[in-house]
Amino acid sequence: MPAAQTVFFHVMPSPAGPLLVAATESGLRLVQFHRGKLPAAAADELWIESQERVRDYELQIAAYFRGELRAFDCKVDLVGTGFQKDCWRALLRIPYGETRTYADIAREIGRPRAFRAVGQANHDNPIAIVVPCHRVLGTNGTLTGYGGGLSTKEMLLRLEGAQFRLPDRQQGKKRAEEQARFKFF
């Protein structure tokens, strides 16, 4: 039976909230908005907390948040299907401060009709921020779903000086105006 692969991890503070950072000997494996639980380890993995082993990754992430780093130069250890890895590699090619649409990514990987599957691969991206799924927008340039929440996606894009549109809030405003007409005394 082969030896278990060691995954080193640490939870670091960030302006976007706590981030779970994990790496193997092959590179950065995970940057996740930490919600108090570790992901389930695979049968062949052993997770060990070690800030020292992920320090270089954390330093780059901290520099990014300070606006001092525009391109991560760390190795990544992508674990996913071939399609997911194609999508994530395409995300790595989106320059700092620029955005793409799901359809753009689908075309780039040679699957122009797979924009919904690209959206799912984005959703499943295990290395937030470093593999910049936050740089992917809806077809009309509008912010769409993000694992860290739309406000976090907006914060990251503003940090990078990217152009984007906010979702149409008129629907919510109209609803609030309608409810205001029905005040009970």
C-alpha positions in Angstrom: 0.0 0.0 0.0 1.5 3.4 -1.0 2.3 5.9 1.7 -0.2 8.7 2.4 0.4 12.0 0.8 0.9 14.7 3.4 -1.2 17.9 3.0 0.1 20.8 5.2 -2.4 23.4 6.2 -3.0 26.6 8.1 -5.8 29.1 8.5 -4.6 32.6 7.8 -6.4 35.9 8.4 -7.2 38.1 5.4 -9.3 41.1 4.5 -11.8 38.6 2.9 -12.0 36.6 6.2 -10.1 33.5 7.3 -8.5 31.5 4.5 -7.6 27.8 4.7 -4.3 27.4 2.9 -3.1 23.9 2.2 -0.2 22.5 0.2 1.6 19.3 -0.7 5.2 18.7 -1.8 3.9 19.3 -5.4 2.5 22.8 -4.7 -0.5 24.8 -3.4 -3.5 22.5 -3.2 -6.2 24.7 -1.6 -7.1 28.3 -0.7 -10.6 28.2 0.6 -12.8 30.7 2.5 -12.6 29.0 5.9 -15.9 28.3 7.6 -14.6 26.3 10.6 -14.2 22.8 9.0 -11.5 21.1 7.1 -12.4 19.4 3.9 -12.6 15.7 4.0 -9.2 14.2 3.4 -8.9 11.6 0.6 -8.2 8.1 1.7 -4.5 8.5 0.7 -4.0 11.9 2.4 -2.8 12.9 5.8 -3.5 16.5 6.8 -1.1 18.1 9.2 -1.3 21.7 10.5 1.9 23.6 9.8 2.1 27.3 9.2 5.8 26.9 8.4 5.1 24.6 5.5 2.6 27.0 3.9 4.3 30.3 4.9 5.5 31.1 1.4 2.0 30.8 0.0 0.6 32.9 2.8 3.2 35.6 2.2 2.2 35.8 -1.4 -1.5 36.0 -0.6 -0.9 38.7 2.0 1.1 40.7 -0.5 -1.7 40.3 -3.0 -4.2 41.8 -0.5 -1.8 44.7 0.2 -1.7 45.4 -3.5 1.9 44.6 -3.8 1.6 41.3 -5.8 -0.1 41.1 -9.2 1.0 37.6 -10.3 1.4 34.6 -8.1 4.6 32.6 -8.9 3.9 29.6 -6.7 3.5 26.1 -8.0 -0.1 24.7 -7.9 -1.1 21.1 -7.3 -4.4 21.0 -9.2 -6.6 18.0 -8.4 -9.7 17.5 -10.5 -10.9 16.1 -13.8 -9.2 16.9 -17.1 -11.9 19.4 -18.0 -11.7 21.1 -14.6 -7.9 21.4 -14.9 -8.3 22.9 -18.4 -10.6 25.5 -17.0 -8.4 26.3 -14.0 -5.3 26.7 -16.2 -7.3 29.1 -18.4 -8.1 31.1 -15.3 -4.4 31.3 -14.5 -3.9 33.1 -17.8 -6.3 35.9 -17.0 -4.1 38.9 -16.2 -4.5 40.9 -12.9 -7.1 43.5 -13.3 -8.8 41.9 -16.3 -11.9 39.8 -16.5 -13.4 37.1 -18.8 -16.8 35.6 -19.2 -17.7 31.9 -18.8 -18.1 31.8 -22.6 -14.6 33.3 -23.1 -13.2 30.5 -21.0 -15.2 27.9 -22.8 -13.9 29.1 -26.2 -10.3 29.3 -24.9 -10.4 25.6 -23.8 -11.9 24.6 -27.2 -15.3 23.8 -25.8 -17.4 26.9 -26.9 -20.7 25.4 -25.9 -19.6 24.3 -22.5 -20.0 27.7 -20.7 -22.3 26.2 -18.0 -19.8 23.4 -17.3 -17.1 26.1 -17.1 -19.3 27.8 -14.5 -19.4 24.5 -12.5 -15.6 24.1 -12.8 -15.2 27.6 -11.5 -17.5 26.8 -8.6 -15.3 23.7 -7.8 -12.0 25.7 -8.0 -10.1 24.6 -4.9 -7.5 27.4 -5.0 -9.5 30.7 -4.7 -7.7 34.0 -5.4 -4.5 32.3 -6.7 -6.5 30.5 -9.4 -8.6 33.6 -10.1 -12.1 32.5 -10.6 -13.2 35.8 -9.2 -12.1 37.3 -12.6 -14.9 35.5 -14.4 -18.1 37.4 -15.0 -21.5 36.9 -16.6 -21.9 37.5 -20.3 -22.9 41.1 -19.8 -20.0 41.8 -17.5 -22.1 41.4 -14.3 -20.8 39.9 -11.1 -22.1 36.3 -10.8 -21.8 33.7 -8.0 -18.6 33.3 -6.0 -17.8 30.9 -3.2 -16.6 33.7 -0.9 -19.8 35.7 -1.7 -20.5 38.5 -4.2 -19.2 41.2 -1.8 -15.8 39.4 -1.6 -15.7 39.0 -5.4 -16.5 42.7 -5.7 -13.7 43.5 -3.2 -11.1 41.4 -5.1 -12.0 43.0 -8.5 -11.9 46.5 -7.0 -8.5 45.7 -5.5 -7.3 44.8 -9.0 -8.9 47.8 -10.6 -11.0 45.5 -12.9 -14.2 46.8 -14.6 -17.4 45.0 -14.0 -21.1 45.6 -13.5 -23.0 45.0 -10.3 -26.1 42.8 -10.4 -29.3 44.7 -11.1 -30.6 45.8 -7.7 -33.7 47.4 -9.1 -35.8 44.3 -8.6 -35.0 44.4 -4.8 -35.7 48.2 -4.7 -39.1 47.8 -6.4 -40.0 45.0 -4.0 -39.1 47.2 -1.0 -41.1 50.1 -2.4 -44.1 47.9 -2.9 -43.8 46.6 0.7 -43.5 50.1 2.0 -47.0 50.9 0.7 -48.5 48.3 3.0 -47.6 49.7 6.4 -49.7 48.5 9.2 -50.5 50.7 12.1 
